[in-house]
């Protein structure tokens, strides 16, 4: 720790847009950001153009040193990190597992910003699973990292309400800000010697594994609320989909509609003017936005100007 103008010497590890607010807060605060470690640039999109991670772009705007190791546990990377003599690692959606020899580098501790109220939803996709399961509350846990998967002691927890129609994109933006705020609160407490470690309880442990491709396909035999949650959990990306006339079509902006239908699940009951209505295993679901393969995401009203859908066809 530096007794001069800076509190802590920090190496930040993160990759997606979710991690950018925490990096910004660190740069604005009293701590010294020694370097940023992020994933390598990778090809994306249809053109497979090589794109830099959002965290790298933010770091370069602020003239920070950037490291992009294929494996953060490689000896060359370890030596570089050790030479900087950090007090802390701050890790937020980095995307690589940190082996013990990396976790041992900081003088004080490695800290992680995790997107759930631990011990619930340990793993890679906590926000998606919270929405998928219809949870009405989630939050951020600031934790001390160990070699397990999100098993380390908790340092600070802050909760957040998930509304009835919250999408993954909306929740991610809110959680990113909450995570940045919680991080700075935890560092303030650490600076004052008031930050306490709390072991995670054995009760209530659940997991949030990476989302598999087959989970994106809508099963119309589920009830309307389950499908409502599924669509929101994958909005904006990668998008929950169903088959229409052999085309893999993504649905967004769902709404629950009162009533039941005696038609088979997946039957298109109503077309337009501003929604599609589909029968489910139980209940009815409205869809207000749609994305045809190779096309932009559109409101149903705009989509129907260029495409005709027949009532009573079966989806999926």
KAGITA-V528048 format. One record per backbone hydrogen bond with DSSP energy under -0.5 kcal/mol. CO is the residue of the C=O (numbers start at 1). NH is the residue of the N-H. E is the energy in kcal/mol with one decimal. If there is no record, write none. Layout:
co=CO nh=NH e=E
co=CO nh=NH e=E
This chain:
co=7 nh=2 e=-0.8
co=8 nh=10 e=-0.7
co=8 nh=32 e=-2.5
co=9 nh=87 e=-2.5
co=9 nh=88 e=-2.1
co=10 nh=12 e=-0.5
co=10 nh=34 e=-2.8
co=10 nh=35 e=-0.8
co=11 nh=90 e=-2.3
co=12 nh=37 e=-3.1
co=13 nh=92 e=-2.9
co=15 nh=55 e=-2.0
co=16 nh=19 e=-1.6
co=17 nh=20 e=-1.3
co=17 nh=21 e=-0.6
co=19 nh=23 e=-1.7
co=20 nh=24 e=-2.6
co=21 nh=25 e=-2.3
co=22 nh=26 e=-2.1
co=23 nh=27 e=-2.4
co=24 nh=28 e=-2.0
co=25 nh=29 e=-1.3
co=30 nh=7 e=-1.6
co=31 nh=33 e=-0.6
co=32 nh=10 e=-3.4
co=32 nh=34 e=-0.9
co=35 nh=12 e=-2.3
co=36 nh=67 e=-2.9
co=37 nh=14 e=-1.8
co=42 nh=51 e=-2.8
co=44 nh=49 e=-1.2
co=45 nh=48 e=-1.0
co=49 nh=44 e=-2.1
co=51 nh=42 e=-2.0
co=53 nh=57 e=-1.9
co=54 nh=58 e=-2.2
co=55 nh=59 e=-2.4
co=56 nh=60 e=-2.8
co=57 nh=61 e=-1.7
co=58 nh=62 e=-0.9
co=59 nh=62 e=-0.7
co=59 nh=64 e=-2.5
co=60 nh=63 e=-1.5
co=65 nh=36 e=-2.7
co=67 nh=38 e=-2.6
co=71 nh=74 e=-1.8
co=74 nh=78 e=-2.4
co=75 nh=79 e=-2.4
co=76 nh=80 e=-1.7
co=77 nh=81 e=-2.5
co=78 nh=82 e=-2.7
co=79 nh=83 e=-2.1
co=80 nh=84 e=-0.8
co=81 nh=84 e=-0.7
co=81 nh=86 e=-0.5
co=82 nh=85 e=-1.7
co=86 nh=107 e=-2.6
co=87 nh=108 e=-2.6
co=87 nh=109 e=-1.3
co=88 nh=11 e=-2.2
co=89 nh=91 e=-0.5
co=89 nh=111 e=-3.4
co=90 nh=13 e=-3.1
co=91 nh=113 e=-2.6
co=92 nh=15 e=-0.7
co=93 nh=15 e=-0.9
co=93 nh=16 e=-0.8
co=97 nh=99 e=-0.7
co=99 nh=102 e=-1.6
co=99 nh=103 e=-2.1
co=100 nh=104 e=-1.8
co=102 nh=105 e=-1.7
co=109 nh=89 e=-1.2
co=109 nh=111 e=-0.5
co=110 nh=145 e=-2.7
co=111 nh=91 e=-3.2
co=112 nh=114 e=-0.8
co=112 nh=143 e=-2.4
co=114 nh=116 e=-1.1
co=114 nh=141 e=-2.4
co=116 nh=118 e=-1.2
co=117 nh=120 e=-1.7
co=119 nh=122 e=-0.6
co=119 nh=206 e=-1.6
co=122 nh=208 e=-3.3
co=125 nh=129 e=-2.0
co=126 nh=130 e=-1.9
co=127 nh=131 e=-1.9
co=128 nh=132 e=-2.8
co=129 nh=133 e=-2.3
co=130 nh=135 e=-2.4
co=131 nh=134 e=-1.8
co=136 nh=162 e=-2.0
co=138 nh=160 e=-2.8
co=140 nh=158 e=-2.3
co=141 nh=114 e=-2.7
co=141 nh=143 e=-0.6
co=142 nh=155 e=-3.4
co=142 nh=156 e=-1.6
co=143 nh=112 e=-2.8
co=143 nh=145 e=-0.5
co=148 nh=150 e=-1.2
co=153 nh=144 e=-2.8
co=154 nh=198 e=-2.3
co=156 nh=142 e=-3.2
co=158 nh=140 e=-2.9
co=160 nh=138 e=-2.8
co=161 nh=163 e=-0.6
co=163 nh=166 e=-1.2
co=167 nh=171 e=-2.8
co=168 nh=172 e=-2.8
co=169 nh=173 e=-1.8
co=170 nh=174 e=-2.1
co=171 nh=175 e=-3.0
co=172 nh=176 e=-2.2
co=173 nh=177 e=-1.6
co=174 nh=178 e=-2.4
co=175 nh=179 e=-2.9
co=176 nh=180 e=-1.9
co=177 nh=181 e=-2.4
co=178 nh=182 e=-2.8
co=179 nh=183 e=-2.3
co=180 nh=184 e=-2.0
co=181 nh=185 e=-2.1
co=182 nh=186 e=-2.4
co=183 nh=187 e=-2.4
co=184 nh=188 e=-2.0
co=185 nh=189 e=-2.1
co=186 nh=190 e=-2.5
co=187 nh=191 e=-2.4
co=188 nh=192 e=-1.5
co=189 nh=194 e=-3.0
co=189 nh=195 e=-0.8
co=190 nh=193 e=-1.2
co=198 nh=154 e=-3.3
co=202 nh=205 e=-0.7
co=206 nh=122 e=-2.6
co=208 nh=125 e=-2.5
co=212 nh=215 e=-1.7
co=213 nh=216 e=-1.7
co=214 nh=217 e=-0.7
co=216 nh=241 e=-2.4
co=218 nh=220 e=-0.8
co=219 nh=222 e=-2.0
co=220 nh=281 e=-1.1
co=222 nh=281 e=-2.2
co=222 nh=282 e=-0.7
co=223 nh=227 e=-1.8
co=224 nh=228 e=-2.5
co=225 nh=229 e=-2.4
co=226 nh=230 e=-2.2
co=227 nh=231 e=-2.7
co=228 nh=232 e=-1.8
co=229 nh=233 e=-2.3
co=230 nh=234 e=-0.9
co=231 nh=234 e=-0.6
co=232 nh=168 e=-2.4
co=232 nh=235 e=-1.2
co=234 nh=236 e=-0.5
co=234 nh=239 e=-1.5
co=235 nh=169 e=-2.4
co=240 nh=251 e=-2.2
co=241 nh=218 e=-3.0
co=242 nh=249 e=-3.1
co=243 nh=316 e=-2.8
co=244 nh=247 e=-2.1
co=247 nh=244 e=-2.4
co=247 nh=249 e=-1.0
co=249 nh=242 e=-2.4
co=250 nh=291 e=-2.5
co=252 nh=288 e=-0.8
co=252 nh=289 e=-1.8
co=253 nh=288 e=-1.7
co=255 nh=286 e=-3.6
co=257 nh=284 e=-0.9
co=264 nh=267 e=-1.6
co=266 nh=315 e=-3.1
co=267 nh=269 e=-1.0
co=267 nh=279 e=-2.1
co=268 nh=312 e=-3.8
co=270 nh=272 e=-0.5
co=270 nh=277 e=-2.1
co=275 nh=272 e=-2.4
co=276 nh=287 e=-2.4
co=277 nh=269 e=-2.5
co=277 nh=270 e=-1.4
co=278 nh=285 e=-2.5
co=279 nh=266 e=-3.3
co=282 nh=224 e=-2.7
co=283 nh=280 e=-2.1
co=284 nh=257 e=-2.0
co=285 nh=278 e=-2.8
co=286 nh=255 e=-2.2
co=287 nh=276 e=-2.1
co=288 nh=300 e=-2.5
co=289 nh=252 e=-2.4
co=290 nh=298 e=-2.8
co=291 nh=250 e=-2.2
co=292 nh=295 e=-2.4
co=298 nh=290 e=-2.7
co=299 nh=302 e=-0.5
co=299 nh=303 e=-2.7
co=300 nh=304 e=-2.5
co=302 nh=305 e=-1.0
co=302 nh=306 e=-0.5
co=303 nh=306 e=-1.3
co=303 nh=307 e=-0.8
co=310 nh=313 e=-1.2
co=313 nh=268 e=-2.8
